[in-house]
Amino acid sequence: MNTEVLEKPLSYEEERGKPMPSKNHAIVQMNVGIELAKNEQFRVLSELSLELNGRPFTPDLSIYPRHPVDFRHDDIRLTEPPLLVVEVGCPTQGSKEVMDKVEAYLQSGVKSCWVVNPPQRTITIYTPDGGLKSFVEGVVKDPATGLTANLEAVFS
């Protein structure tokens, strides 16, 4: 007789350490990525596995300087902090959870962190010096990279 207990598979949230994305989340994440990818000096990476200060993270978007790609070899988890990370809010995610991630990113060497709030149609940029700036219209300009995103395009 087999007495082995089958383990319940991990949920999306448990597996990735982040809430289940919604339709609006997916739309906004893609739109922000498209806006940021217009600058060819940087590479926009979606759902990249990071290990920063010994902790796993999977930001919605991670932005690095553009380097040649070696498709024969891959990195499963990067330990070099991105210049910029983007977190898009989800209906099931609390603000404390988001702010804890922002603090961890900035403490690990990320130069700026964008928090995108789809229901309010805002983007707030946090920087390591404790600064923050919220945008409700026009063009968002990142202080660390100079990257820009048109809010009308992000929320379309």
C-alpha positions in Angstrom: 0.0 0.0 0.0 1.4 3.4 -1.0 1.1 5.9 1.9 2.9 8.6 0.0 1.3 12.0 0.5 1.0 14.0 -2.7 2.0 17.6 -2.2 -0.2 20.4 -3.4 1.5 22.2 -6.3 2.6 25.7 -5.6 0.3 28.5 -6.5 1.4 31.3 -8.9 1.9 33.5 -5.9 3.9 31.0 -4.0 6.0 30.0 -6.9 6.9 33.5 -8.0 6.5 35.4 -4.7 4.1 37.8 -6.3 0.3 38.1 -6.8 -1.6 36.6 -9.8 -1.6 39.3 -12.6 -4.9 40.5 -13.9 -5.8 41.6 -17.5 -5.2 45.3 -16.7 -1.9 44.4 -15.1 -0.8 42.6 -18.2 -1.9 45.4 -20.5 -0.1 48.1 -18.5 3.0 46.0 -18.0 3.3 45.5 -21.8 2.6 49.2 -22.5 5.3 50.4 -20.0 7.7 47.9 -21.5 7.0 49.2 -25.0 7.5 52.8 -23.9 10.8 52.0 -22.2 12.1 49.8 -25.0 12.0 52.8 -27.4 15.4 53.8 -26.0 17.9 51.3 -27.6 20.6 52.0 -25.0 18.7 49.8 -22.5 17.2 46.3 -22.5 13.8 45.8 -20.9 13.4 42.4 -19.4 10.0 41.0 -18.3 9.5 38.8 -15.3 13.3 38.3 -14.8 14.4 36.2 -11.8 16.7 38.2 -9.6 18.6 37.4 -6.4 19.4 40.6 -4.6 21.1 40.6 -1.2 20.4 36.9 -1.0 16.6 37.3 -1.6 14.7 36.2 -4.7 12.6 38.8 -6.6 10.7 38.8 -9.9 9.9 42.4 -10.8 7.4 43.0 -13.6 10.1 44.7 -15.6 13.9 45.1 -15.1 15.9 47.5 -17.1 19.7 47.0 -17.8 22.2 48.7 -20.1 22.0 47.0 -23.5 24.7 44.4 -24.0 25.1 41.8 -26.7 23.1 38.6 -26.1 24.6 35.1 -26.0 21.7 32.8 -26.9 23.9 29.7 -26.5 24.2 30.4 -22.8 21.5 31.7 -20.4 21.4 33.0 -16.9 18.6 31.6 -14.7 18.8 34.2 -11.9 20.7 37.5 -12.1 22.5 38.9 -9.1 23.5 42.2 -10.6 20.8 44.8 -9.7 19.0 46.4 -12.6 19.2 50.2 -13.1 15.4 50.4 -12.9 12.6 48.1 -11.9 8.9 48.5 -12.5 6.2 47.0 -10.3 2.6 47.2 -11.6 0.0 47.0 -8.9 -2.5 44.2 -8.8 -5.9 44.1 -7.2 -4.8 41.4 -4.8 -1.6 43.2 -3.7 -1.4 45.4 -0.6 0.6 48.7 -0.5 2.8 47.4 2.3 3.9 44.5 0.2 4.7 46.8 -2.7 6.6 49.2 -0.5 8.6 46.4 1.1 9.7 45.4 -2.4 10.6 49.0 -3.3 12.8 49.3 -0.2 14.5 46.0 -0.9 15.2 47.0 -4.5 16.6 50.4 -3.6 18.8 48.9 -0.8 20.2 46.4 -3.2 21.5 49.0 -5.6 18.6 49.6 -8.0 18.8 53.3 -9.0 15.0 53.9 -9.3 11.8 52.0 -8.9 8.6 52.7 -10.7 5.3 51.7 -9.0 2.5 51.8 -11.6 -1.1 52.0 -10.2 -3.6 51.2 -13.0 -6.8 52.2 -11.2 -5.5 55.7 -10.5 -3.5 55.8 -13.7 -0.4 57.0 -12.0 3.3 56.2 -11.9 5.4 57.0 -8.8 9.2 56.9 -9.0 11.2 56.1 -5.9 14.9 56.7 -5.6 17.5 55.6 -3.1 17.8 59.0 -1.5 14.2 58.8 -0.2 12.8 60.8 -3.0 9.6 60.1 -4.8 7.7 61.8 -7.6 4.2 60.9 -8.8 3.0 61.4 -12.4 -0.7 61.7 -13.3 -0.3 63.0 -16.9 2.2 63.8 -19.5 5.6 62.1 -19.8 7.3 60.3 -17.0 11.1 60.8 -17.0 13.3 58.6 -14.9 15.9 60.5 -13.0 18.5 57.7 -13.0 18.3 56.6 -16.6 16.6 59.4 -18.5 14.1 56.8 -19.8 10.6 58.2 -20.6 7.1 56.8 -20.8 4.0 58.6 -22.1 1.2 58.1 -19.5 -1.4 58.2 -22.3 0.3 55.3 -24.0 0.8 53.4 -20.8 -2.9 53.5 -19.9 -4.3 53.0 -23.3 
